[in-house]
Amino acid sequence: MTGERRSKRVRRGKAVVTASALHTLWDLKLRILEALSVHPKNADVYCLAAGKWAKLDNDDASLAGAHLLHL
């Protein structure tokens, strides 16, 4: 047998998603999940910040308010 078995999540690949500081976390999550063809109820979105993974929970926060926007 050649190659190793990988999960569907790993096989989905990568996608480029753009957003502005005015978008909410919910808007960003929807863009990411649409790009990867994942239903929003079937996924949690995590962000790597300061060397730690954090789950993005506050859907109403803006990207600038959540400190996710880098200039």
ZIZI-V904003 format. One record per residue. N is the residue number from 1. RES is the residue in three letters. SS is DSSP state (helix for helix, strand for strand, loop for the rest). OMEGA is omega in radians with two decimals (* if undefined). BURIAL is + if it has 24 or more other C-alpha atoms within 12 Angstrom, else -. Layout:
n=(N,N)
res=(RES,RES)
ss=(SS,SS)
omega=(OMEGA,OMEGA)
burial=(BURIAL,BURIAL)
This chain:
n=(1,2,3,4,5,6,7,8,9,10,11,12,13,14,15,16,17,18,19,20,21,22,23,24,25,26,27,28,29,30,31,32,33,34,35,36,37,38,39,40,41,42,43,44,45,46,47,48,49,50,51,52,53,54,55,56,57,58,59,60,61,62,63,64,65,66,67,68,69,70,71)
res=(MET,THR,GLY,GLU,ARG,ARG,SER,LYS,ARG,VAL,ARG,ARG,GLY,LYS,ALA,VAL,VAL,THR,ALA,SER,ALA,LEU,HIS,THR,LEU,TRP,ASP,LEU,LYS,LEU,ARG,ILE,LEU,GLU,ALA,LEU,SER,VAL,HIS,PRO,LYS,ASN,ALA,ASP,VAL,TYR,CYS,LEU,ALA,ALA,GLY,LYS,TRP,ALA,LYS,LEU,ASP,ASN,ASP,ASP,ALA,SER,LEU,ALA,GLY,ALA,HIS,LEU,LEU,HIS,LEU)
ss=(loop,loop,loop,loop,loop,loop,loop,helix,helix,helix,helix,loop,loop,loop,loop,loop,loop,loop,loop,loop,loop,loop,loop,strand,helix,helix,helix,helix,helix,helix,helix,helix,helix,helix,helix,loop,loop,loop,loop,helix,helix,helix,loop,loop,loop,strand,strand,strand,strand,loop,loop,strand,strand,strand,strand,loop,loop,loop,loop,loop,loop,strand,loop,loop,loop,loop,loop,loop,loop,loop,loop)
omega=(-3.12,3.11,3.13,3.13,-3.14,-3.11,3.10,3.13,-3.14,-3.10,-3.11,3.12,-3.09,3.11,3.07,-3.13,3.11,3.12,3.11,-3.12,-3.12,3.12,3.06,3.08,3.13,3.10,3.13,3.11,3.14,3.13,3.14,-3.08,3.07,-3.13,-3.12,-3.14,3.11,3.09,-3.08,-3.13,-3.11,-3.05,2.96,-3.12,3.13,3.14,3.08,3.14,3.12,3.09,3.14,3.08,3.13,3.10,3.12,-3.05,-3.02,-3.03,-3.10,-3.13,3.06,3.14,3.11,3.13,3.13,3.13,3.12,-3.07,3.09,3.13,*)
burial=(-,-,-,-,-,-,-,-,-,-,-,-,-,-,-,-,-,-,-,-,-,-,-,+,+,+,+,+,+,+,+,+,+,-,-,+,-,-,-,-,-,-,-,-,+,-,-,-,-,-,-,-,-,-,-,+,-,-,-,-,-,+,+,-,-,+,-,+,-,-,-)
